[in-house]
Amino acid sequence: MYDLFVIGAGPGGYTAALLAAKKGLNVAIAEGKTFGGTCTNTGCIPTKTYIESIHLFNKIQNANRFGIKTDKPSISLDALNMRASRIVKRLVKGIEFLLKEAAIDIHTGPAEVIEPTRVKVGDKTFDTRAIIVATGSRPKKPSLFDVPGIWTSENLFEEKELPETLAIVGGGVIGMEMAHIFSTLGSTVTIIEAMERILPFEDPEVSTFLAKSSRKVNILTASSITDIESEHPYTLSLETPDGNRSLTADKILLCIGRQPVIPPGLESLGITLNSTRGIAVDETMQTSIPGIYAIGDVTGEYMYAYVASKEAEIAVDHLTGGSKKIRYHNIPSIIFTNPEIASVGKGIGEIDLSAMKQGSFPVSALGRARTIEANDGYAHMVCDSAGRIEHVTIVGPHATELITTATLAIEQGLTAEEFLRMYHPHPTLSELLKEAAEDVEGMSVHKP
């Protein structure tokens, strides 16, 4: 008899198992594919591995701006694939090591929930006092795209040959990151986005900025695919604001979102699903079935690895008698394009900007940015009438790292004035937030 059986070993699942083991529970975990889940194997890690190589390649190409002479650099998809595979394998082994070191029983294979206290893996059945479901998600793939050779994030990082032309369906976070990668590698990339703008869930200014800076990418918004013909190359029939047209592409990458993967048995047990067809949970990550919790992408709500890890903490805390509850009000969004994009706080659409105090500062006016030859981007801070920080957007180098400071400021309910009480070292990129806060107060002396 286990105290806890975790189904799925992604960021949520393995975190839950390790936390529960640290609290003295007898824990088992089952994984039907590879440890680390989507994030480690086909999502965050390989994507960012590719992007880091891309960033270094761009720097080398512009080395003369730093006073350095170099031979002509080269880059290939095959070489990036080899690097990413090495890094992923190392991380997967690390997760396996941590689980074994914590004396967690590991069961290989997909798990089925037979009863609220019984799980089946292969031909073996296990009794458990509690279950945490962390089975993640998979890419959405409408029937229109049920043709051979379509790329999704599940198989993209298996490819070693660069397509001459690439059509990316979806201009969200994944689509724009992939456009950045493949356009830099040399593919002719076209983004096809059904909404009125790319990154439709970010600030409109961010969408406009990235569209202008993505000079190598052809972007079609308010456009949809009505038909796909042939293979190698594909012919796509499109409806666009300018009328019907066709597009030829050697490869198609589908990036239109993900859907929860619910393990067998749960629906027949009557578990409640939410509007996203994910598993419905309460503030402690409990499902409608007592003793069963759900965390991560399988809930269909906030599909971020860092949210899954936080949900794991909440579920294990409740399971062991704690009183913590999940809070979703302050989740940062990060996008690894060039420049990077990050935001946190209330969405701009939720804020009456006419009643707010705002400040901004351009990257180009920041001393540290000039030393690294960075010109594009800005920070934007929105505060309520009392000066309390409500929203921050950062576009620029290392925005994905800098946003943590803004996240903490909003979490602690700081005003711009309180944020400015601490020292911000010079010359650093973190001064971008300081300058934006000073602009909120009408005190920025460096803003052009």
N, C-alpha and C positions, 0 to 999 in steps of 0.2 A: 504494500500500500504506500503510494506516494502522498506527500502533502500537497505537491503541486506538479501538474503535468503541463508543460508549455508546448504548444503546437506552432512550429515555425521558428527558425533561428536567424531572423533578420535583426536589425538594430533594436526593435522592440522586444522580440522574443529572447534573444540571448542576454540582453540587459536584465529582463525580468528574471530569468533563470539565475543569473549571477547574484542579483540583489537578494532573491529569496534564499539562495544558499548561504549568503553572508549572514542572514537572519536566522540560520539554523534549521531551515526547512529541508526535507528530503525531496529532492527535485529531479525530474526527468525532462528531457526535451527531445522532440522529434522534428526532423527536417527531411523533406521529400526531395530537395535538390541540393544546393550547396550552401554551406554556412556563410552567414553574412547577408543573405537576402538580396533583394534587388539593388539596394544602395551599394553594397560592396562589389557585387559581381557584374551588374549590367547598368548601373545608374550613376550615382554620385562619384564613386572612386574612379572608374575608367574614364568618365567624361572629364573630370577635373585633371586626370593624368594627361589626357590628350591636350587639354587647354593649357596646362603649364608648359608643355613642349611647344605649343603654338606661340605662347607669349615669349619664350626664350628665343625662338626662331625669329620673331618679329624684332626683338631687341638686337639680335646679331645682325639682321639685315640693316638696322639703323645704327650700327656701332660707330659709324663715322661721326654721328652727332655727339658721341661721348669722347671723341678724340682718339678712336681706335680704328685701325685698319685691319680688315679681315678678308680672307678669300671668300668667294661666293658660296654661301651655305646652301645645303639641300635638306629636304625633309620628305619622308614617305609614310604612307598609311601603314605599310608593313612594319616599319621600324617602331611607329607609335603603338601598334598592336602588340608587339613583342614586349615593349616597356610596360604597358598596361597589364598584360597577362602576368608578368613577373610581380608587379606590385599587388595585384589582386590575390594571387596565390599565397603571397607572404601574409597578407591580412587574414585570409581564410584560415590559414594554419594557426595564426595567432588567436583567433576566436576559438578554434577547436582546443588549443592548449589551455586557454582560460577556463573553458567549460570542464575539461578533464581535471585540471588542477583544483577546481572547486568541488570535485567529487560528484558532479552531475551526471546522471545516467544518460547516455546519448543513444537514441534509436534512429536508425537510418530508414527513411521511407515516409510516404504521405500517411498522415494519421486520420482516423475516422472516429467521430464521437458516437459511441454506442449508447451511452446513458450519460446523465449529468455527472456521474462519478466513474465513468469507464471509457477508456480510449483503446482503439485497436490500431496497431501498426503491423502491416504484413499479416502473418498468421498468429500474432501474439496479442493478448488482451491485458490491459493494465488497469488496476483500480487506483483511484486518486481522490483526495478530498476536494481539490479545486483544479480548475483548468483555466489557462490563459491562452486565448486564440490570437495568434500573431502571424497569420498566413499571407498577409500582404495583398498585393494587387498585380494585375497584368495589363498590358496595353489594350485600349479599346480598338477593335478592328471591325468596323461595319462590313456587311456582305459585299459592298461595292469593291472593297480592297482584298477580297478573297481570291487573289490571283497569285501565281507563282512569283517568288523573288522579292515580294514587298518587304522592306526593312521596317523593323520596329526597334525599340530599345532592347528587346530580348535577343535579337540576332545581329544588331549593328556592329558590335565589337568583335564579331567573328570575321569580319571582312578585312581583306588585306590588299585589295585592288581599288584604286581611287577611280570613281566614275567621272567621266568627262562632264556630264550634266546630271544634276540632282534636283528633284522636286521634293520639297519638304512640305508636308500637309500639316498645317498648324503653326501659328506664329506665337505660341506661348513660350514659356521658359525653356523647355527642352528644344523646341524648334529653333529658337534664336541662338541657343548655345551651339547646336549642331551646324547652323548656318555659318557661325563664326569659325568653327573648326574646318569645315569642308571648303569654304571660300578661301581661307588662308592656304589650305593645301593645294588649291588650284582648280577645284571644281567650279563650274558655272552653276550657281545655286539660285533657285526660285522658291520663294516662300508663298504658300497659298493659305490665306487666313480668312475664315468665314465672317469674323467680326469686322467692325469698322476700322480697327487699328490693331497692330501687333501689341503683344503684352497687354491685352484688354483689361487685366485686373490690376495693373499698375497705374500710376498717375498719367493722365493724358500727355503731360509735358515729357515724361520719361519715354513714352511711345514715340513721340515726335522726334526727340533727341536721338534715340537709337536708330530710327528709320533713316535719319539724315546721316548718321555716322556709319551705317552699314552700306558703304558705297559700292562694295563688290557684290551685293546681293540684290536680286530683283524681287521686290515685294508687291504682292497682289493682295489687297485687302477687300473685304466685302465680296469675296469670290468663293465659289464652290466648284467641286468636281462633279460632273454629271455622268461621266463614262470613262472607262479605261480600256484601251484596246492594245492588243499585241503584247509582245515582250521583247526586250533588247532591240531597239529601245521601246519604251512605252509611249503611247499617244494618249494624252489626257484631254478630254473635252471640258471646257470651263465656262461657267457663267460669271461674268465680271460686270462692274458698273459701266464699262465701255462696250458691253455686248458679249456675245458668245465668241470664243476663240479656242484654239487648240495649242497644246504644249507638248513638246517631245523631250523625254528624259531617259537617260540610261538607267537610273535608279529612282525609286520613290521611297521616301522615309515618312512613315506615318507617326505623327506626334499630336494626337487629339485628346489626350487624357488617358486615365487608367481606371479600371474597375476592380472592386474587391474580389478576392478569391476566398470563398467560404468553404471550409472543409466539409466533406460528406457527413451526413448524420444530423447536423445542427438544425437545418430547416425542417426535417421530419420530426424533430423534437419540439418544434413550435417556437423556435427563437424568433424574436421580433427584429425585423429589418427596418431601416430608415429610408428616407426619400432617395438616397443615393444607391440603394440596394446593398448597402453595407450593414453590418451588425449594429443595432442601436444599443447605446450604453448610457449610463448615468454619469454623475460627476466623479464617481469612484471607479469608473470603467467596468461596472457590473452590467451584464446583459439582463434580459428578461428571465433567464433561467438562473436561479440561485446557485452560487458556486462556480459559475462560468463568467469569465471576464474576456473582453476583447480590446486589443490595442493596435495602434498603427493603421496602415492602409486599409485593413479589413473592415474598419468602421466607415470607410468611404468619405471621411470628413477632411482632415488636414493631413495630406499625404507628404509629410516631411519626416526624414529619419530622426531628426532631433525632437520632433513632437512624439514620435513612437517611443523614444527613450524616456521622455518625461511621463508619458502615459504608463509605461512599465513601472516607473517609480510609484505612481499613484496606486496602481492595481496591487502591487506587492505591499504597499503601506496599508491599504485597506484589508488585505488578506491577513495581515499580521496584527490587526487590531488598531491601526492608526486612524487618523481623522482627516488626512489630506484630501483635497478635491482638485480636480483639473481646472485650469483657467486658460482660456483660449484668446484672451483679449489683446495679448501683446506678443504675437508671433512674428519674428522678422522674416522678410522675404529676401532671398539672395539670388542673383543671376550672374553667371560667370561669362558674360560677353566681354567685348572690348569697346568702351570701358565697362568695368563691372558696375552692377546696379544693386542697390539694397534699400529696403524701406522697412519701417516699423511704425506701429501706432494705428490710430483710426484711419480708415481709408479716406482719401480726399473727397470721395462722393458722400461720405457720412458727415462732413464738416461744412458748416456755414462759414466760408472763408471771409465773408464780409464782416463777421463778428470776431475775427481772429487777428492776432499779431503774427506777422511773418518776417522771416529773415532768410537771406541766401548769400552764397559766396561762391565765386567761380574757382575752379581748380587752377586755371591759368594765372591767378594772382597769388598763389601760394608758393612761398619760397622753396619748400621741400619738393613740390611738384616740378618746379623749374629744374631742380638738380637732377631729376630722373627723366627729364624731357617729356613730361606729361602736361598736356594742354587742355584736354577735353574733359568736361564734367562740371559738377557743382554740388553743393549741399543746400538743402531747402528744409527749414525748420518752421513748423506751425505751432503756435501757442494760443491758449484761450485768453480771454480778456484779463485774467489774473496773472498771465505769464507762464502758466503751467504747460509744459511741452506735451503736445497731443500727437504729433506726427513728424517723422524725419525721413527724408529721402536723400540718399547719397549716390551720385553717379561719378565714377572716377576710379583711379588706381586703388586697389585694396579696399574698396567699398564694403565687400563682404566681411572683412575683418573689423572695419571701423564701426559697423552698425551695432555691434555688441554694446558699445559705450552708450549709444542712443537708447538701446533697449533697456539698459539698466536705469537710465535717467527717467524714462517713461514709467518703468516698473515702480520706481521709488517716488513718483509724483513730483519730480523736480520742476522748478520754474527755470526759465532761461537764466535769470539772475543767480539762482543757486547753482546751476550748472557751471557758471563762470567763476565760482568761488575757488574751484580747484585749479591747480597749475596745469597748463598744457605745454609740454616741452617743445622747444623750437630748435631746429626746424624739423617738423614732423607733419605727416599727413593728417594726424588727429586734430591739428589746428583748423582744419576745414570746418569741423563742428563748432569749435570755439568762435570762429569768425561769423558763422551763420547765427549763433546765439547772440553775439554782440550786435549783429545787424537787427535782430528782433528788438533789442533794447535801444536801437538807434545810435550805437556806440562803436561801430566798426570803423577803424581808422585806415584799414588796408583795402576796403572794397573799392574797386575802380568806379 
